[in-house]
Amino acid sequence: MLILNKTAGVFSKPSRKKPYEFLRSFNFYPGKLFLHKLVLGIETSCDDTAAAVVDETGNVLGEAIHSQTEVHLKTGGIVPPVAQQLHRENIQRIVQEAVSASKVSPSELSAIATTIKPGLALSLGVGLSFSLQLVHQLKKPFIPIHHMEAHALTIRLLNKVEFPFLVLLISGGHCLLALVRGVSDFLLLGKSLDIAPGDMLDKVARRLSLIKHPECSTMSGGKAIEHLAKQGNKLHFDIKPPMQRAKNCDFSFSGLQHHVIDKIIMQKEKEEGIQKGQILSSAAHIAAAVQHTIACHIAKRTHRAILFCKQRHLLSQSNAVLVVSGGVASNLYIRKALEIVTNATQCTLLCPPPRLCTDNGIMIAWNGIERLRAGVGVLHNTEGIRYEPKCPLGVDISEEVGEAAIKVPRLKMEI
């Protein structure tokens, strides 16, 4: 059985041995009867191997995760073949740990949900291959998951958030604003035209060689910038947010990084007489200015999205909700900037806890529960299913947003 055809990338014929060993390894609990829906979620879209079992009431019965952060810190970024190999080495153990912790027999699962889009092709392939073998052997329905949809719906695991609501997804690989009208019903208002904010933060941290900084040596780039920024003056450098004249909800970070931040760093290295790779005395000021500029850029585009949705009666005038999720959503400075926006627009700001903002199996399992309840995208035949490294979210109405040309009132970003 070949799982993926050539359009999805080359993938070898899977071994049937592992899942059989996996199934034999379980203790069964004959006295325990589950009368509600149970979904196993599997996540391998980037550099974390994660799995969880969640029930339809939102109880997390078991979860496990293997982070590759330490490995990729040493290489200065994610190397796809390395990520793929680490997923292969850990996926069986991680899924087994999650299911064992849940005290659920695999036969009691209602379905298996797995991220199949978007993400790193080599990483997605590992999760899909393993999942399809498991689905075949357990004879369970399969629920293919859109990674961004899972991030968007995570909040409903924790809060009674009704549709519609606005979602801002900001991470190392994604940046978008969308109106969530239903489980699989999204209107895309804007997205990054180049790189994601998390990617930019990582690149700036690498350019500043923060891994050599004694306080930041074990931190990811984004965490290092956030930590160091607390010690710096955000106004030490006069950096303007990008796309000031574009009255839409799109984002851009690449130009800011290459044409502004890199030039500042080169100039400071010259002034201080140090080589590239050494720590600048002004590193904290640069970190603070970068973080502040990114926060202002994200806040302004989000402000426009809220105004557009209210103007078009897509969101409640008095009870609107903005959900912020994804890895960069755990940055407290950016959250405070968004809080200023939601206070000014009478919106409620909701963020999942930091551990659910980064990639995890819980959000995938919960998305499976949401789709199972709605009867959307539940497959009983997996023939032809393939992963999609690049995939849009919902219906793109960003042109309409740009044509509305909504002027955003200036807010004081006193954070």
Wavefront OBJ file of the C-alpha trace (Angstrom):
o trace
v 0.000 0.000 0.000
v 1.611 3.229 -1.131
v 0.244 6.055 0.962
v 1.302 9.067 -1.071
v 1.507 9.562 -4.796
v 4.202 11.556 -6.593
v 2.309 14.834 -6.404
v 2.603 14.714 -2.635
v 6.301 13.850 -2.566
v 8.221 10.600 -2.626
v 7.404 8.358 0.284
v 8.491 4.797 0.808
v 6.152 1.878 1.339
v 5.409 1.818 5.089
v 6.339 -1.036 7.368
v 3.343 -2.825 8.855
v 5.390 -4.129 11.736
v 5.400 -1.087 14.012
v 1.658 -0.475 14.527
v 1.061 -4.166 15.279
v 3.764 -3.999 17.947
v 2.189 -0.746 19.083
v -1.270 -2.307 19.507
v 0.090 -5.342 21.355
v 1.799 -3.096 23.893
v -1.421 -1.823 25.467
v -2.992 -2.723 28.758
v -6.739 -3.018 28.337
v -9.274 -1.754 30.858
v -12.305 -4.054 30.524
v -14.235 -2.409 33.388
v -14.102 1.052 31.849
v -16.851 2.069 29.429
v -16.686 5.307 27.414
v -20.086 6.423 26.179
v -18.914 9.610 24.473
v -16.685 10.495 21.546
v -12.924 9.992 21.957
v -10.372 11.223 19.416
v -6.655 10.528 19.152
v -4.867 13.558 17.692
v -1.430 13.309 16.050
v 0.695 16.359 15.172
v 3.951 16.353 13.151
v 3.636 19.467 10.988
v 6.989 20.977 11.903
v 9.466 20.079 14.653
v 7.366 18.690 17.508
v 6.051 15.128 17.629
v 2.832 15.304 19.654
v -0.242 13.200 20.416
v -3.261 13.420 22.714
v -6.574 11.738 23.470
v -9.452 14.154 24.080
v -13.143 13.504 24.730
v -16.100 15.520 23.444
v -16.482 17.446 26.720
v -12.943 18.809 26.354
v -11.256 16.529 28.871
v -7.638 15.787 27.958
v -7.329 12.137 28.929
v -3.716 11.703 27.893
v -1.012 13.587 26.024
v 2.657 13.343 25.116
v 5.116 15.488 23.184
v 8.695 15.261 22.005
v 10.289 18.645 21.319
v 13.118 18.974 18.808
v 13.985 22.549 19.900
v 17.322 21.642 21.481
v 18.516 19.862 18.316
v 17.508 22.689 15.972
v 19.000 25.375 18.244
v 22.418 23.840 17.544
v 21.918 24.037 13.764
v 20.517 27.587 13.882
v 17.185 26.556 12.372
v 15.003 23.606 11.414
v 16.635 21.186 8.968
v 13.702 19.259 7.348
v 15.459 15.858 6.914
v 16.631 16.017 10.552
v 13.092 16.874 11.712
v 11.739 13.978 9.622
v 14.173 11.484 11.160
v 13.372 12.632 14.700
v 9.635 12.272 13.992
v 10.230 8.736 12.700
v 12.227 7.818 15.796
v 9.653 9.183 18.247
v 6.154 8.945 16.789
v 5.327 5.426 17.955
v 6.546 6.128 21.500
v 4.702 9.448 21.736
v 1.385 8.038 20.475
v 1.755 5.047 22.768
v 2.434 7.291 25.788
v -0.602 9.482 25.048
v -2.966 6.514 24.612
v -1.545 4.665 27.641
v -1.924 7.773 29.841
v -5.562 8.108 28.730
v -6.368 4.556 29.940
v -8.375 4.182 26.736
v -8.114 1.031 24.662
v -7.340 1.864 20.993
v -10.524 -0.018 20.066
v -12.575 2.552 22.049
v -11.375 5.507 19.969
v -14.060 7.141 17.826
v -11.583 8.417 15.248
v -7.965 9.370 14.589
v -7.235 12.990 13.634
v -3.910 14.017 12.097
v -2.390 17.210 10.738
v -2.004 16.866 6.966
v -1.658 20.564 6.003
v 0.137 22.981 5.929
v 3.677 22.343 7.191
v 7.025 20.794 6.318
v 6.455 18.082 3.714
v 8.878 15.593 5.264
v 7.388 16.066 8.736
v 3.754 15.850 7.598
v 4.544 12.641 5.733
v 5.685 10.835 8.887
v 2.484 11.625 10.794
v 0.236 10.747 7.881
v 2.014 7.455 7.158
v 1.816 6.299 10.771
v -1.812 7.437 11.153
v -3.059 5.706 8.031
v -1.538 2.417 9.129
v -3.213 2.800 12.516
v -6.559 3.721 10.919
v -6.314 0.677 8.631
v -5.565 -1.726 11.472
v -8.082 -0.314 13.972
v -10.730 0.213 11.260
v -11.506 3.712 12.559
v -12.583 6.879 10.720
v -9.784 9.282 9.769
v -10.068 13.064 10.202
v -7.493 15.080 8.203
v -6.713 18.334 10.015
v -5.739 21.795 8.772
v -3.099 22.985 11.235
v -4.379 26.585 11.249
v -7.974 25.488 11.794
v -6.819 23.527 14.839
v -5.060 26.584 16.296
v -8.173 28.686 15.675
v -10.582 26.269 17.384
v -8.417 25.435 20.422
v -10.034 28.245 22.403
v -13.391 26.401 22.274
v -11.833 23.556 24.267
v -11.422 25.996 27.169
v -14.111 28.683 26.739
v -17.677 28.756 25.500
v -16.869 30.824 22.424
v -19.714 30.972 19.951
v -19.321 31.493 16.198
v -18.525 33.900 14.643
v -15.293 35.193 16.161
v -12.121 36.799 14.826
v -8.851 34.890 15.037
v -5.270 36.098 14.742
v -2.814 33.243 14.182
v 0.822 34.220 14.691
v 3.643 31.690 14.788
v 7.018 30.780 13.333
v 5.436 29.675 10.078
v 2.166 31.577 9.818
v 0.555 34.971 10.255
v -3.077 35.536 9.338
v -6.350 37.143 10.352
v -9.591 35.257 9.717
v -13.249 35.353 10.658
v -14.328 31.973 12.008
v -17.967 31.378 11.081
v -18.034 27.634 11.768
v -15.915 24.532 12.291
v -14.642 24.586 8.697
v -16.002 27.979 7.609
v -13.332 30.710 7.519
v -13.068 34.088 5.792
v -9.429 35.099 5.343
v -9.037 38.850 5.942
v -5.271 39.137 5.633
v -1.999 37.217 5.780
v 1.748 37.774 5.729
v 3.011 38.579 2.243
v 6.423 37.119 3.041
v 7.724 35.582 6.288
v 5.966 35.001 9.613
v 6.690 37.061 12.761
v 8.172 34.085 14.602
v 10.511 33.450 11.693
v 11.646 37.075 11.769
v 12.256 37.000 15.526
v 14.331 33.832 15.119
v 16.390 35.405 12.318
v 17.050 38.582 14.293
v 18.068 36.494 17.323
v 20.494 34.525 15.126
v 21.894 37.722 13.590
v 22.462 39.064 17.126
v 24.066 35.708 18.109
v 21.824 35.547 21.182
v 22.578 31.847 21.578
v 25.978 33.051 22.872
v 24.298 35.362 25.402
v 24.555 33.771 28.880
v 20.878 34.481 29.660
v 19.532 33.244 26.308
v 21.642 30.194 25.413
v 18.819 27.661 25.934
v 15.994 29.807 24.533
v 14.399 29.810 21.085
v 14.946 33.002 19.089
v 11.530 34.450 19.925
v 11.899 33.753 23.644
v 15.416 35.250 23.636
v 14.163 38.475 22.018
v 11.267 38.734 24.501
v 13.589 38.124 27.465
v 16.277 40.586 26.368
v 13.747 43.259 25.337
v 12.762 43.699 29.005
v 16.241 45.141 29.613
v 16.219 47.478 26.596
v 14.687 50.795 25.518
v 12.155 50.265 22.723
v 12.589 53.901 21.578
v 16.389 53.789 21.412
v 16.079 53.196 17.655
v 13.479 54.937 15.495
v 11.945 52.045 13.569
v 8.689 52.536 11.699
v 6.232 49.637 11.304
v 5.908 48.402 7.690
v 2.975 48.945 5.300
v 1.835 52.187 6.947
v 0.029 53.386 3.822
v -1.587 50.075 2.856
v -5.141 50.149 4.218
v -5.605 46.385 4.354
v -5.047 43.563 6.843
v -1.973 41.991 5.254
v 1.362 41.800 7.052
v 5.013 42.046 6.015
v 8.138 41.296 8.055
v 10.885 40.501 5.542
v 11.655 44.094 4.494
v 11.728 45.211 8.113
v 14.274 42.527 8.881
v 16.558 42.946 5.840
v 16.392 46.677 5.139
v 16.056 48.065 8.662
v 17.151 45.698 11.450
v 20.125 44.130 9.622
v 21.397 47.616 8.682
v 21.128 48.798 12.300
v 23.031 45.721 13.503
v 25.775 46.195 10.883
v 26.102 49.869 11.802
v 26.350 49.102 15.536
v 28.955 46.375 14.901
v 30.995 48.925 12.968
v 30.624 51.547 15.728
v 31.544 49.098 18.474
v 34.370 47.600 16.441
v 33.227 44.007 16.820
v 32.957 41.118 14.384
v 29.721 39.477 13.249
v 28.917 36.780 15.814
v 29.898 38.789 18.860
v 27.322 40.233 21.257
v 26.520 43.921 20.800
v 26.281 46.113 23.888
v 23.063 47.495 22.357
v 21.514 44.028 21.766
v 18.794 44.597 24.398
v 17.787 47.937 22.800
v 17.601 46.281 19.364
v 15.493 43.417 20.794
v 13.116 45.902 22.480
v 12.747 48.006 19.308
v 12.137 44.933 17.112
v 9.524 43.510 19.477
v 7.745 46.880 19.801
v 7.679 47.421 16.029
v 6.291 43.934 15.369
v 3.674 44.403 18.115
v 2.538 47.750 16.634
v 2.341 46.304 13.104
v 0.288 43.299 14.239
v -1.950 45.468 16.451
v -2.786 47.949 13.668
v -3.738 45.257 11.135
v -5.851 43.502 13.774
v -7.541 46.807 14.685
v -8.530 47.266 11.028
v -9.875 43.690 10.863
v -12.126 44.313 13.878
v -13.420 47.579 12.387
v -14.059 45.906 9.010
v -15.982 43.007 10.561
v -18.111 45.343 12.676
v -18.773 47.638 9.720
v -19.966 44.663 7.644
v -21.935 43.199 10.582
v -19.792 40.069 10.513
v -19.096 40.424 14.241
v -21.334 41.468 17.115
v -21.182 45.196 17.864
v -21.208 44.652 21.617
v -19.987 41.083 22.159
v -17.152 40.575 19.661
v -14.329 38.150 20.463
v -10.722 38.195 19.228
v -8.833 34.930 19.679
v -5.036 35.018 19.425
v -3.217 31.719 19.003
v 0.009 30.215 17.635
v 3.504 30.204 19.130
v 4.023 33.995 18.979
v 0.738 34.474 20.884
v 2.651 33.465 24.012
v 4.673 36.711 23.712
v 3.194 38.824 26.525
v 4.316 42.143 25.035
v 2.419 41.443 21.798
v -0.591 40.321 23.838
v -0.584 43.649 25.732
v -0.518 45.569 22.432
v -3.552 43.578 21.281
v -5.253 44.225 24.618
v -4.996 47.977 23.931
v -6.782 47.340 20.605
v -9.543 45.183 22.084
v -10.164 47.673 24.904
v -10.547 50.449 22.314
v -12.970 48.410 20.193
v -15.064 46.821 22.996
v -13.828 43.355 22.138
v -12.984 40.420 24.375
v -9.420 39.151 23.945
v -8.944 35.415 24.494
v -5.693 33.473 24.272
v -5.135 29.787 24.974
v -2.515 29.138 27.689
v 1.078 29.208 26.320
v 1.377 25.401 26.199
v -1.639 25.255 23.845
v -0.398 28.164 21.704
v 2.572 26.162 20.447
v 2.051 23.006 18.358
v 0.493 20.170 20.363
v -1.604 17.034 20.001
v -4.478 18.393 22.094
v -5.515 20.969 19.483
v -5.492 18.301 16.754
v -7.620 15.901 18.813
v -10.026 18.732 19.719
v -10.343 19.761 16.062
v -11.207 16.102 15.414
v -13.932 16.276 18.075
v -15.313 19.489 16.522
v -15.428 17.906 13.047
v -16.900 14.667 14.386
v -19.726 16.578 16.120
v -20.373 18.719 13.040
v -20.148 15.717 10.705
v -17.591 17.529 8.546
v -14.528 15.939 6.937
v -14.754 12.537 8.629
v -13.352 9.941 6.218
v -14.203 6.247 6.175
v -12.102 5.712 3.053
v -8.562 7.133 3.049
v -7.675 6.260 -0.533
v -5.908 9.168 -2.236
v -5.403 11.177 0.940
v -2.174 13.173 0.836
v -0.406 15.889 2.758
v -0.287 19.490 1.516
v 2.784 21.534 2.563
v 1.093 24.756 1.396
v -2.605 25.281 1.843
v -4.806 28.390 2.233
v -7.330 28.757 5.034
v -10.925 29.405 4.057
v -12.228 31.897 1.481
v -9.860 34.791 0.814
v -11.662 38.161 1.034
v -8.499 40.224 1.627
v -9.051 42.217 -1.586
v -12.470 43.269 -0.312
v -10.869 44.352 2.971
v -8.298 46.434 1.048
v -11.015 48.036 -1.083
v -12.868 49.109 2.094
v -9.721 51.147 2.955
v -10.681 51.574 6.594
v -8.664 54.230 8.411
v -7.488 53.059 11.808
v -7.514 55.594 14.671
v -4.118 56.043 16.324
v -3.778 54.350 19.703
v -1.111 55.000 22.319
v 0.960 51.854 22.606
v 2.032 52.398 26.197
v 3.082 48.891 27.184
l 1 2 3 4 5 6 7 8 9 10 11 12 13 14 15 16 17 18 19 20 21 22 23 24 25 26 27 28 29 30 31 32 33 34 35 36 37 38 39 40 41 42 43 44 45 46 47 48 49 50 51 52 53 54 55 56 57 58 59 60 61 62 63 64 65 66 67 68 69 70 71 72 73 74 75 76 77 78 79 80 81 82 83 84 85 86 87 88 89 90 91 92 93 94 95 96 97 98 99 100 101 102 103 104 105 106 107 108 109 110 111 112 113 114 115 116 117 118 119 120 121 122 123 124 125 126 127 128 129 130 131 132 133 134 135 136 137 138 139 140 141 142 143 144 145 146 147 148 149 150 151 152 153 154 155 156 157 158 159 160 161 162 163 164 165 166 167 168 169 170 171 172 173 174 175 176 177 178 179 180 181 182 183 184 185 186 187 188 189 190 191 192 193 194 195 196 197 198 199 200 201 202 203 204 205 206 207 208 209 210 211 212 213 214 215 216 217 218 219 220 221 222 223 224 225 226 227 228 229 230 231 232 233 234 235 236 237 238 239 240 241 242 243 244 245 246 247 248 249 250 251 252 253 254 255 256 257 258 259 260 261 262 263 264 265 266 267 268 269 270 271 272 273 274 275 276 277 278 279 280 281 282 283 284 285 286 287 288 289 290 291 292 293 294 295 296 297 298 299 300 301 302 303 304 305 306 307 308 309 310 311 312 313 314 315 316 317 318 319 320 321 322 323 324 325 326 327 328 329 330 331 332 333 334 335 336 337 338 339 340 341 342 343 344 345 346 347 348 349 350 351 352 353 354 355 356 357 358 359 360 361 362 363 364 365 366 367 368 369 370 371 372 373 374 375 376 377 378 379 380 381 382 383 384 385 386 387 388 389 390 391 392 393 394 395 396 397 398 399 400 401 402 403 404 405 406 407 408 409 410 411 412 413 414 415
